[in-house]
């Protein structure tokens, strides 16, 4: 493959990445190449903003993931871990119910008891399950 050095894994790259690779070889492009905004830069962990509501919805989806076979359990665990990773930078909205912050804070606590964890997940299911059924009704 052209442009891939030996030992590198080929993956699609953005035009910003491609341009930055060309800069050392073709300095005349530096003045004409667009500079990405910091929030859009490749690999910037702060580039994605997510609401607390969306994180809770992702946790609900992970908990609702069908576990038919043994291979499904790790998938659901990865979905939950990804949602909890996103929770670290989640932003609360003014229209979020006050329990959202409590639920998310408790689920991020690794020392939470199994009973408390289950109680929170039941509350999340009640909230988002009711929200989903209302959207289908109206």
Secondary structure, DSSP 8 states (H G I E B T S, - for coil): -TT--TT-------HHHHHHHHHTT-GGGTTTS----GGGSTT-GGG---BHHHHHHHHHHHHHS---SHHHHHHHHHHHHHHHHHHTT-B--TTS-HHHHHHHHHHH-TT--HHHHHHHHHHHHHHHHHHHHHHHH-
